[in-house]
Amino acid sequence: MKKVIGLGNALVDIIVEMEDDSLLEKFSLPKGSMQLVGGELNRDIIEAANKLKQSRASGGSAANTIHGLAKLGIETGFIGKIGDDEVGAFFKNDMLHNNISPILITGENATGVAAAMISTDAERTFATFLGAAIELSTEDIDQEFFKEYDILHIEGYLVQNNALLEGALKLAKKMGLTVSLDLASYNVVEDNLAFLQKMVEKYVDIVFANEEEARAFTLLNDPMEALEKISNSCEIAVVKVGKNGSLVKKDGEVYTININPVKSIDTTGAGDLYASGFLYGYIKDMSMTDCGFMGSLLSSKVIQVIGAKISDDDWKSIHNEKLN
C-alpha cells in the first residue's frame, strides 16, 4: 500500500471557544483568516482569552491530514521543526501515539503555537506564532526522508519560505513521489500568488482548495470556473464548496460530490481532514466520486466537534462506513 509523508509547520493548537467576536476585533484579526503573529502577541491573545474555554492539541495543516490518514490505517510520516521544550515534546508524543513516524528537527526557538479562535457560527480564525517551525529550511530536507514514501502532502502555509517549498517539491518529484498540496488560506494565496501558481504548474499533482482559496488562486468567482483553471496545472483539482459539497476534476471529467448536512460547531480541520479522506480513497484506487465521499465523510465528522481531531467513537463509525 502507498505510504504518505507530510511536510508542514509543526504547531500546537490552543483552541479557544469564543462567546462573540470581540477578541478578533480587539486584536484586528480578520475573521476566517490565518494571521502570522509574534510570540508576544500570541501570548497576549491567549492571555486575553484566559476566561474562555480552551483546549490543546497537536496541529498544523499537513500534520492534521497525516493524523487522519494514520487513523485510517495508512502508513505515514511527518517532517517538521520543533523547539526543545514541553510543547515540542507534546507534539512529538502525539505523533508517536497515533502511529506516525516523526522526523522532527530541533530548532533554536520555541515550538510554534496557533491560537485557533472559534466563533459562535463555527468559523475559525488563526493567530499563528510559527516559532521553531519557521526555521525549517531546504538544508534540513534530506532525500532519504522521502525514500520509503509514495506521496508527499504539503501545506501552502510553507510558502513563507519560498526556497523551502520549492526545494521540497523538487526533491519529492526527483524521488518519484506524487505531490499533494493544500492551498491553506486565501490570504496566504493572495500574498504569494505568482509563486504558488508556478509551483503548482511545475511540481504538484493534486491540489486542494476551498472556495475562497480557489478564488484567490484563479481570480475567478465561480467555483466551477476556478476548478477548470486549476485543473489545467495539475492531475487532480479539488474545490470544496462548504455545505454544497465539493467539485473534483480529473482527466477532463468533473465530479460533483454532495454531502449530507450536519450541524457545524467548529470548522477547524475541515479542509485538512477532507484531504485525509480523499487521499485515502486515492491510495485505495477508489473512483473520484468515492474519494470525494471519503473526504466529505471525514470533514462532516470533524466539524461536529471542537478542534481538528475526530473522536474515537466517530473513527469507529467512519471505519464501518468506508468498508460498506
TORKE-974503 format. One record per residue: residue in one letter; z, x, y of N, C-alpha, C in turn. Coordinates in steps of 0.2 Angstrom, whole numbers, padded with zeros to 4 digits, always signed. Atoms other than C-alpha are relative to their C-alpha. Layout:
REM TORKE-974503
aZXYZXYZXY
...
END
This chain:
REM TORKE-974503
m+0000+0004-0006+0000+0000+0000+0000+0004+0006
k+0001-0004-0007-0004+0006+0018+0007+0000+0003
k-0007-0002-0003+0011+0014+0027-0002+0000+0008
v+0000+0001-0007+0014+0011+0046+0005+0005+0003
i-0004-0003-0004+0021+0023+0058+0000-0002+0008
g+0000+0002-0007+0027+0018+0076+0001+0006+0004
l-0001-0004-0006+0027+0028+0092+0002-0003+0006
g-0002+0004-0006+0036+0022+0107+0007+0003+0003
n-0006-0002-0003+0051+0023+0118+0006-0003-0004
a-0006+0001+0004+0067+0024+0108+0006-0003+0005
l-0004+0003-0005+0078+0012+0118+0006-0005-0004
v-0005+0005+0002+0094+0002+0115+0000-0006+0005
d+0000+0006-0004+0093-0016+0122+0007-0003+0002
i-0006+0003-0002+0108-0023+0132-0003-0007+0002
i+0003+0007-0001+0104-0042+0131+0005-0004+0004
v-0005+0004-0005+0111-0052+0145-0003-0007+0000
e+0001+0007+0000+0111-0071+0144+0002-0003+0007
m-0001+0002-0007+0109-0077+0162+0001-0008+0001
e-0001+0007-0001+0115-0094+0169-0005-0002+0005
d+0006+0001-0005+0102-0093+0183-0003+0006+0002
d+0004-0006-0002+0090-0080+0191+0003+0004+0005
s-0003-0004-0006+0102-0074+0204+0000+0007-0001
l-0001-0007+0002+0104-0057+0195-0007+0003+0002
l+0007-0002-0001+0085-0055+0196-0001+0001+0008
e+0001+0000-0008+0085-0059+0215+0004+0005+0003
k-0004-0005-0002+0099-0048+0218-0003+0007+0000
f+0003-0006+0001+0090-0033+0212-0007+0001+0000
s+0008+0000-0002+0072-0038+0217-0004+0001-0006
l+0004-0001+0006+0066-0039+0199-0004-0006-0001
p+0005+0005+0002+0050-0049+0196+0001-0003-0006
k-0002+0003+0006+0054-0062+0183-0006+0001-0005
g+0005-0001+0005+0045-0059+0167-0003+0007-0001
s+0003-0006+0000+0041-0041+0171+0004+0005-0004
m-0003-0005+0002+0046-0024+0165+0000+0005+0005
q-0001-0004-0006+0053-0013+0179+0004+0007-0003
l-0003-0006+0002+0057+0006+0176+0005+0001+0006
v-0005-0001-0005+0074+0010+0185+0004+0006-0002
g-0004-0006+0001+0085+0025+0186+0007-0002-0004
g-0006+0001+0004+0101+0027+0176+0006-0004+0004
e-0005+0003-0004+0112+0022+0191-0001-0007+0001
l+0002+0007-0001+0103+0006+0195+0001-0004-0007
n-0001+0003+0007+0103+0002+0176+0007-0002-0001
r-0008+0001+0000+0122+0004+0176+0002-0006+0004
d-0002+0005-0004+0123-0007+0191-0001-0007-0002
i+0003+0007+0002+0113-0021+0184+0005-0002-0006
i-0004+0002+0005+0123-0021+0168+0007-0002+0002
e-0007+0001-0003+0140-0020+0178+0000-0007+0003
a+0000+0007-0004+0134-0035+0189+0000-0006-0005
a+0001+0006+0005+0131-0045+0173+0006+0001-0005
n-0006-0001+0005+0148-0040+0165+0004-0006-0002
k-0003+0007+0001+0154-0058+0166-0004-0005-0004
l+0005+0004+0004+0139-0064+0157+0000+0002-0007
k+0000-0001+0007+0137-0065+0138-0005+0006-0001
q+0004-0006+0001+0130-0048+0132+0000+0002-0007
s+0000-0003+0007+0125-0040+0115-0005+0006+0001
r+0004-0006+0000+0117-0024+0110-0004+0001-0006
a+0004-0001+0006+0103-0020+0098-0005+0006+0001
s+0005-0005-0001+0090-0006+0095-0006-0004+0002
g+0006+0003-0003+0074-0009+0105-0005+0004+0001
g+0006-0004-0001+0058-0003+0112-0005-0004-0004
s+0005+0004+0002+0042-0012+0109-0003+0002-0007
a+0002-0002+0006+0035-0002+0095+0005+0000-0006
a-0006+0000+0005+0052+0000+0086+0001-0007-0002
n-0001+0007+0002+0054-0019+0086-0006-0002-0005
t+0005+0001+0005+0037-0020+0077+0001+0003-0006
i-0001-0004+0006+0041-0007+0065+0006-0003-0004
h-0006+0003+0004+0058-0015+0061-0003-0007-0003
g+0003+0006+0004+0048-0032+0057-0004+0002-0006
l+0004-0002+0006+0036-0023+0046+0005+0002-0006
a-0005-0003+0005+0051-0014+0037+0003-0006-0004
k-0003+0006+0003+0059-0031+0034-0005-0004-0004
l+0005+0003+0005+0043-0037+0026-0002+0004-0006
g+0001-0004+0006+0043-0023+0014-0005+0005+0000
i+0005-0006-0001+0031-0011+0022+0003+0006+0001
e-0003-0006-0001+0035+0007+0021-0002+0002+0007
t+0001-0002-0007+0037+0013+0039+0004+0006+0002
g-0003-0005-0004+0042+0027+0051+0000-0001+0007
f+0000+0000-0007+0046+0029+0069+0001+0006+0003
i-0001-0006-0003+0044+0043+0081+0002-0002+0007
g-0003+0001-0006+0054+0044+0097+0005+0005+0002
k-0004-0005-0003+0066+0054+0108+0007-0004+0002
i-0007+0003-0002+0085+0050+0110+0004+0006+0003
g-0005-0005-0002+0100+0058+0118+0005+0002-0005
d-0005-0002+0005+0114+0067+0109+0006-0004+0002
d-0006+0004-0002+0126+0053+0112+0001-0006-0005
e-0001+0006+0004+0133+0037+0104-0005-0005+0000
v+0005+0005-0001+0119+0026+0110-0006+0002-0005
g+0006-0003+0004+0106+0038+0101+0002-0001-0007
a-0002+0000+0007+0117+0038+0085-0001-0008-0002
f+0001+0007+0001+0117+0019+0086-0007-0002-0002
f+0007+0002+0001+0098+0018+0087-0002+0003-0007
k+0002-0003+0006+0096+0031+0073+0003-0004-0006
n-0003+0003+0006+0108+0022+0061-0003-0007-0001
d+0003+0007+0001+0099+0005+0064-0007+0001-0003
m+0006-0002+0003+0083+0014+0059+0001+0001-0008
l-0002-0001+0007+0091+0020+0043+0002-0006-0004
h-0003+0006+0003+0100+0004+0039-0006-0005-0002
n+0005+0005+0002+0083-0005+0039-0006+0003-0003
n+0005-0003+0004+0074+0007+0028-0006+0003+0004
i+0005-0003-0004+0064+0015+0042+0001+0008+0000
s+0000-0007+0000+0060+0034+0041+0000+0002+0008
p+0000-0002-0007+0066+0040+0058-0002+0008+0002
i+0001-0006-0003+0058+0055+0067+0002+0000+0007
l-0003+0001-0007+0069+0056+0082+0002+0007+0002
i-0001-0007-0003+0069+0072+0093+0006-0001+0005
t-0006+0001-0005+0085+0075+0103-0002+0003+0007
g+0001-0003-0007+0082+0077+0122+0006+0002+0004
e-0005-0003-0004+0092+0083+0136+0004-0006+0004
n-0003+0005-0004+0095+0066+0145+0003-0005-0005
a-0003+0005+0004+0105+0051+0139-0005-0005-0004
t+0004+0004+0004+0097+0039+0126-0002-0006+0005
g+0003+0005-0004+0086+0026+0135+0003-0007-0001
v-0003+0007+0000+0093+0008+0139-0004-0005+0004
a+0004+0006-0003+0084-0008+0143+0005-0006+0001
a-0003+0006-0002+0093-0022+0152-0005-0006-0001
a+0004+0005+0002+0085-0037+0144+0003-0007+0003
m-0003+0006-0003+0089-0052+0155-0004-0006-0001
i+0003+0006+0002+0086-0069+0148+0001-0006+0005
s-0001+0006-0005+0083-0084+0160+0001-0006-0004
t-0002+0006+0004+0088-0101+0155-0007-0004-0003
d+0006+0003+0003+0069-0106+0152-0003+0005-0005
a+0001-0004+0005+0069-0092+0139-0005+0006+0002
e+0004-0005-0002+0058-0080+0149+0005+0007+0001
r-0004-0006-0001+0064-0062+0149-0002+0005+0005
t+0002-0005-0005+0064-0048+0162+0004+0006-0002
f-0003-0006+0002+0067-0030+0158+0001+0005+0006
a-0001-0006-0004+0075-0016+0169+0002+0006-0005
t+0000-0005+0005+0072-0001+0159+0002+0007+0002
f-0001-0007-0001+0080+0016+0160-0002+0004-0006
l+0003-0003+0006+0070+0027+0149+0004+0006-0002
g-0005-0005+0002+0082+0042+0149-0004+0005-0004
a+0003-0005+0005+0078+0054+0134-0007-0002-0002
a+0006+0002+0003+0063+0043+0129-0006+0003+0004
i+0005-0002-0004+0053+0049+0144-0002+0008-0001
e+0001-0007+0001+0055+0067+0139-0005+0001-0006
l+0005-0001+0006+0044+0064+0123-0007+0002+0003
s+0006-0003-0003+0029+0075+0126-0005+0001-0006
t+0006-0002+0005+0012+0080+0117+0003+0005-0005
e-0003-0006+0004+0021+0096+0111+0005-0002-0005
d-0004+0003+0005+0033+0085+0101-0003-0003-0006
i+0004+0003+0005+0020+0077+0091-0004+0004-0004
d+0003-0004+0005+0015+0086+0075-0004-0004-0004
q+0004+0004+0004+0001+0081+0065+0003-0002-0007
e-0003+0001+0006+0012+0082+0050+0004-0007+0000
f-0003+0007-0001+0021+0066+0057-0004-0005-0003
f+0005+0006+0001+0005+0056+0053-0002+0001-0008
k+0003-0002+0006+0001+0064+0036+0001-0005-0006
e-0001+0005+0005+0009+0051+0025-0002-0007+0002
y+0000+0007-0002+0004+0036+0035-0008-0002+0001
d+0007+0002-0001-0012+0025+0037-0001-0004+0006
i+0001+0004-0006-0009+0015+0053+0005+0003+0005
l-0005-0002-0006-0001+0021+0070+0000-0006+0004
h-0001+0005-0005+0006+0007+0080+0004+0003+0006
i-0002-0003-0006+0009+0012+0098+0001-0005+0006
e-0001+0004-0005+0016+0004+0113-0004+0002+0007
g+0003-0002-0006+0007+0003+0130+0004+0003+0005
y-0005-0002-0005+0023+0007+0139+0000+0008+0000
l+0000-0008+0000+0020+0026+0134-0005+0002+0005
v+0005-0002-0005+0006+0026+0147+0003+0003+0006
q-0003-0004-0005+0019+0033+0159-0001+0007-0001
n+0002-0007+0001+0014+0049+0151-0007+0000-0003
n+0007+0001+0003-0005+0049+0150-0001+0005-0005
a+0002-0005+0005-0006+0066+0141+0003-0002-0007
l-0004+0002+0006+0007+0060+0128-0004-0006-0004
l+0004+0005+0003-0003+0044+0125-0006+0002-0003
e+0007-0003+0002-0020+0052+0124+0001+0005-0006
g+0000-0005+0006-0014+0066+0113+0002-0003-0006
a-0002+0003+0006-0005+0055+0101-0006-0004-0003
l+0006+0003+0003-0021+0044+0099-0005+0004-0003
k+0005-0005+0003-0032+0058+0097+0002+0003-0006
l-0002-0003+0006-0022+0066+0084+0000-0005-0006
a+0000+0005+0006-0020+0050+0074-0007-0001-0002
k+0007+0001+0002-0039+0047+0074-0002+0006-0004
k+0002-0006+0004-0041+0065+0068+0003+0000-0007
m-0003+0000+0006-0029+0062+0054-0002-0006-0004
g+0003+0006+0004-0039+0046+0049+0004-0006+0000
l-0004+0006+0000-0026+0033+0054-0004-0005+0004
t+0002+0005-0005-0031+0016+0061+0005-0001+0005
v-0005+0000-0006-0023+0014+0078+0000-0007+0003
s-0002+0006-0003-0015-0002+0084+0004+0001+0006
l-0003-0001-0006-0010-0004+0102+0002-0007+0003
d-0002+0006-0004+0001-0017+0111+0000+0002+0007
l+0001-0001-0007-0003-0018+0129+0006+0000+0004
a-0007-0001-0002+0016-0020+0133+0002-0005+0006
s-0002+0004-0005+0017-0028+0150-0006+0000+0006
y+0005+0001-0004+0005-0035+0163+0000+0005+0006
n-0001-0005-0005+0012-0024+0177-0002+0007-0002
v+0002-0007+0003+0010-0008+0166-0007+0000+0000
v+0007+0000+0001-0008-0013+0163-0003+0001+0007
e+0003+0000-0006-0012-0016+0181+0001+0007+0003
d-0002-0007-0003-0004+0001+0186-0004+0005-0003
n+0003-0005+0004-0014+0010+0173-0007-0002-0003
l+0006+0004+0003-0030+0000+0171-0005+0005-0003
a+0006-0004+0002-0044+0013+0171+0002+0004-0006
f-0002-0005+0006-0034+0025+0159+0000-0004-0006
l-0001+0004+0006-0029+0011+0147-0007-0002-0003
q+0006+0003+0002-0047+0004+0146-0004+0006-0003
k+0003-0006+0003-0053+0022+0142+0003+0002-0007
m-0004-0001+0007-0040+0024+0128-0002-0005-0005
v+0002+0005+0005-0045+0008+0120-0007+0001-0002
e+0007-0001+0001-0063+0012+0121-0001+0006-0005
k+0001-0006+0004-0061+0029+0113+0004+0000-0006
y-0004-0002+0005-0047+0028+0101+0003-0006-0004
v-0004+0006+0003-0040+0010+0097-0004-0005-0004
d+0004+0004+0004-0045-0001+0083+0003-0007+0001
i-0003+0007+0000-0033-0016+0085+0004+0000+0007
v-0004+0001-0006-0027-0022+0102+0004-0007+0000
f-0004+0006-0001-0013-0035+0105+0001-0001+0008
a-0002+0001-0007-0011-0043+0122+0002-0008+0001
n-0002+0007-0001-0003-0059+0129-0005-0002+0006
e+0004+0003-0005-0012-0070+0142+0000+0005+0006
e+0000-0004-0006-0006-0060+0157-0002+0007-0001
e+0002-0007+0002-0009-0043+0149-0008+0000+0000
a+0008+0001+0001-0027-0049+0144-0003-0001+0007
r+0003+0001-0007-0030-0055+0162+0000+0007+0004
a+0000-0007-0003-0024-0038+0169-0005+0005-0002
f+0004-0005+0003-0034-0028+0157-0008-0001+0001
t+0008+0002+0000-0051-0038+0159-0001-0002+0007
l+0002+0003-0007-0049-0045+0177-0003-0007-0001
l+0003+0007+0002-0054-0062+0168+0006-0005-0001
n-0005+0005+0000-0043-0078+0170+0000-0004-0007
d+0000+0004+0006-0049-0087+0154+0001+0004-0006
p-0002-0004+0006-0041-0081+0138-0006+0002-0005
m+0006-0001+0005-0057-0083+0128-0005+0005+0003
e+0004-0005-0003-0067-0073+0140+0003+0007+0000
a-0003-0006+0000-0054-0060+0141+0000+0003-0008
l+0001-0002+0007-0054-0059+0121-0007+0003-0001
e+0007-0002+0001-0073-0057+0121-0001+0007+0003
k+0001-0007-0004-0072-0042+0134+0004+0005-0004
i-0004-0004+0004-0058-0034+0124-0003+0002-0006
s+0003-0002+0006-0067-0035+0108-0006+0004+0000
n+0005-0005-0001-0081-0025+0115+0002+0007-0001
s-0002-0007+0001-0070-0010+0114+0004+0002-0006
c-0004-0001+0006-0061-0012+0098-0002-0004-0006
e+0001+0004+0006-0062-0018+0080+0002-0007+0000
i-0003+0006+0000-0050-0032+0081+0004-0001+0007
a-0004+0001-0007-0044-0040+0098+0004-0007-0001
v-0005+0005+0000-0029-0052+0099+0002-0002+0006
v-0003+0003-0007-0024-0063+0114+0004-0005-0002
k-0005+0005+0001-0008-0073+0112+0000-0004+0006
v+0000+0005-0005-0008-0089+0122+0006-0004+0000
g-0006+0004-0001+0010-0094+0121+0000-0006-0005
k-0001+0006+0004+0013-0112+0114-0007-0002-0003
n+0007+0001+0003-0006-0113+0111-0002+0004-0005
g+0001-0004+0006-0005-0100+0098-0003+0007+0002
s+0003-0007-0002-0017-0085+0098-0007-0001-0002
l+0007-0001+0001-0035-0080+0098-0002+0007-0003
v+0001-0006+0003-0042-0067+0087-0008+0001-0001
k+0007-0001+0000-0060-0059+0087-0001+0006-0005
k+0002-0005+0004-0067-0048+0073-0007-0001-0002
d+0007+0001+0003-0085-0044+0068-0004-0005+0003
g+0003+0005-0003-0091-0056+0081+0002-0007-0001
e-0003+0007+0001-0081-0071+0075+0006-0001+0003
v-0007+0001-0003-0067-0079+0084+0004-0005-0004
y-0005+0004+0004-0052-0087+0075+0005-0002+0005
t-0005+0003-0004-0041-0099+0084+0006-0002-0005
i-0006+0001+0004-0023-0099+0077+0005-0005+0003
n-0005+0004-0003-0012-0114+0081+0007+0001-0003
i-0006-0001+0002+0006-0115+0080+0004-0006+0000
n-0005+0005+0000+0020-0127+0076+0005+0001+0006
p-0004-0001-0005+0030-0130+0092+0007+0001-0002
v-0007-0001+0002+0048-0124+0091+0004+0001+0007
k-0004-0001-0006+0062-0123+0104+0002+0007+0001
s-0001-0007-0002+0062-0106+0113+0006+0000+0004
i-0006-0002-0004+0078-0099+0119+0000+0007+0003
d+0000-0007-0003+0073-0081+0122-0007+0003-0003
t+0007-0002+0003+0055-0074+0121+0000+0008-0001
t+0000-0007+0002+0061-0056+0119-0002+0002-0007
g+0002-0002+0006+0052-0048+0105-0005-0004-0003
a+0005+0005+0002+0040-0062+0103-0007+0004-0002
g+0007-0003+0001+0024-0051+0105+0001+0006-0005
d-0001-0006+0005+0032-0036+0095+0000-0003-0007
l-0001+0002+0007+0036-0047+0080-0007-0004-0002
y+0006+0003+0002+0019-0056+0081-0004+0006-0003
a+0004-0006+0003+0011-0038+0079+0003+0002-0007
s-0003-0001+0007+0023-0036+0064-0004-0004-0005
g+0003+0004+0005+0016-0051+0055-0007+0001+0000
f+0007-0001+0000-0002-0048+0060-0002+0006-0004
l+0002-0006+0003-0002-0030+0054+0002-0001-0008
y-0002+0001+0007+0007-0036+0038-0006-0003-0004
g+0005+0004+0002-0007-0048+0035-0006+0005-0001
y+0006-0005+0000-0020-0034+0039+0001+0005-0006
i-0001-0005+0006-0012-0022+0026-0001-0004-0006
k+0001+0004+0006-0012-0036+0013-0007-0003-0001
d+0007+0002+0001-0031-0039+0016+0000-0008+0001
m+0000+0007-0001-0027-0057+0022-0006-0001+0005
s+0005+0002-0005-0040-0067+0032+0003+0001+0007
m-0003-0001-0007-0039-0065+0051+0004-0006+0002
t-0004+0006-0001-0033-0083+0051+0007+0001-0002
d-0006-0001+0003-0019-0079+0039+0004+0006+0004
c-0003-0005-0004-0015-0063+0049+0003-0003+0006
g-0003+0003-0005-0013-0073+0064+0006-0005-0001
f-0006+0004+0002-0002-0086+0055+0006+0004-0001
m-0006-0004+0002+0009-0072+0049+0003+0002+0007
g-0003-0002-0006+0011-0066+0067+0003-0006+0004
s-0003+0005-0003+0014-0083+0074+0007-0002-0004
l-0006+0001+0004+0027-0086+0060+0006+0004+0002
l-0005-0005-0002+0037-0071+0065+0002-0001+0007
s-0001+0001-0007+0035-0074+0083+0004-0007+0001
s-0003+0007-0001+0041-0093+0081+0008+0001-0002
k-0007+0000+0002+0057-0087+0072+0004+0004+0005
v-0004-0004-0005+0062-0073+0085+0001-0004+0006
i-0001+0004-0006+0060-0085+0100+0006-0005-0001
q-0006+0005+0001+0074-0096+0092+0006+0003+0000
v-0006-0003+0000+0087-0083+0093+0000+0005+0007
i-0001-0005-0005+0094-0071+0107-0002+0007-0002
g+0002-0007+0002+0086-0054+0106-0006+0001-0004
a+0006-0001+0003+0072-0046+0097+0001+0001-0008
k-0001-0001+0007+0079-0047+0079+0001-0007-0003
i+0000+0006+0004+0076-0061+0067+0006+0000-0005
s-0006+0000+0005+0092-0067+0057-0002+0001-0007
d+0001-0001+0007+0094-0063+0039-0002-0006-0004
d+0002+0007+0003+0093-0082+0034-0008-0001+0002
d+0007+0001-0002+0076-0083+0044-0005+0005-0004
w+0005-0005+0004+0069-0067+0035-0001-0003-0007
k+0001+0003+0007+0073-0076+0018-0005-0006+0000
s+0005+0005-0001+0063-0091+0024-0007+0002+0001
i+0006-0003-0001+0049-0080+0030-0003+0002-0006
h+0002-0002+0007+0048-0072+0013-0003-0005-0004
n+0002+0006+0004+0047-0089+0005-0007-0002+0002
e+0006+0003-0003+0033-0095+0017-0006+0005-0001
k+0006-0005+0000+0022-0079+0016-0002+0000-0007
l+0002+0000+0007+0022-0080-0003-0003-0006-0003
n+0002+0006+0002+0017-0098-0004-0007-0001+0003
END
